[in-house]
């Protein structure tokens, strides 16, 4: 029976990690305006589900909705 060799762990170079993290830095700003009812609803939801970072929450919701729409509208050949 053959012995299994040591598995090599792939490590990323520090330069590569630095470049990738630099690509993820958020530099572009967008502003949302809510009316009082929408703001109140958002506040209640965040309080109920203990959401502390509202900007991350909204970013996640918006991007997930966009990706879902893109998947639904993906062009097909047949």
C-alpha positions in Angstrom: 0.0 0.0 0.0 1.4 3.4 -1.0 2.0 5.9 1.7 0.4 9.3 1.4 2.8 12.1 1.1 2.4 15.3 3.1 -0.1 17.6 1.6 1.2 20.9 0.5 -0.7 23.9 1.8 -1.0 26.6 -0.7 -0.1 29.9 0.8 -0.6 33.3 -0.8 2.2 35.7 -1.0 1.8 38.9 1.1 2.0 41.0 -2.0 -0.9 39.2 -3.6 -3.0 39.5 -0.4 -2.2 43.2 -0.3 -3.3 43.7 -3.9 -6.5 41.8 -3.4 -7.4 43.7 -0.3 -6.7 47.0 -2.0 -9.2 46.1 -4.7 -11.9 45.6 -2.0 -11.5 49.0 -0.4 -14.8 51.0 -0.7 -14.1 54.4 -2.2 -17.3 55.1 -4.1 -20.1 56.7 -2.1 -23.9 56.4 -2.8 -26.5 58.1 -0.7 -30.0 56.8 0.0 -32.9 58.9 1.2 -35.8 57.5 3.2 -39.0 59.0 4.2 -40.0 58.8 7.9 -42.0 55.6 7.5 -39.3 53.8 5.7 -36.6 54.9 8.2 -38.8 53.8 11.1 -39.4 50.4 9.5 -35.6 50.0 8.9 -34.9 51.0 12.5 -37.5 48.6 13.9 -36.1 45.7 11.7 -32.5 46.4 12.8 -33.5 46.6 16.4 -35.6 43.4 16.2 -32.8 41.4 14.6 -29.9 43.1 16.4 -28.3 44.5 13.2 -25.7 47.0 14.3 -24.1 47.8 11.0 -26.9 49.1 8.8 -24.7 50.1 5.9 -23.3 46.5 5.6 -26.9 45.2 6.0 -28.2 47.4 3.2 -25.2 46.7 1.0 -25.7 42.9 1.4 -29.5 43.2 0.6 -28.9 45.4 -2.5 -26.1 43.3 -3.9 -27.9 40.0 -3.3 -31.1 41.3 -5.0 -29.0 42.5 -8.0 -27.3 39.1 -8.3 -30.6 37.3 -8.0 -32.0 39.4 -10.8 -29.0 38.8 -12.9 -29.3 35.0 -12.4 -33.0 35.1 -13.3 -32.3 37.2 -16.5 -29.3 35.2 -17.6 -29.4 34.9 -21.4 -30.0 31.4 -22.7 -29.2 30.0 -26.1 -32.3 27.8 -26.3 
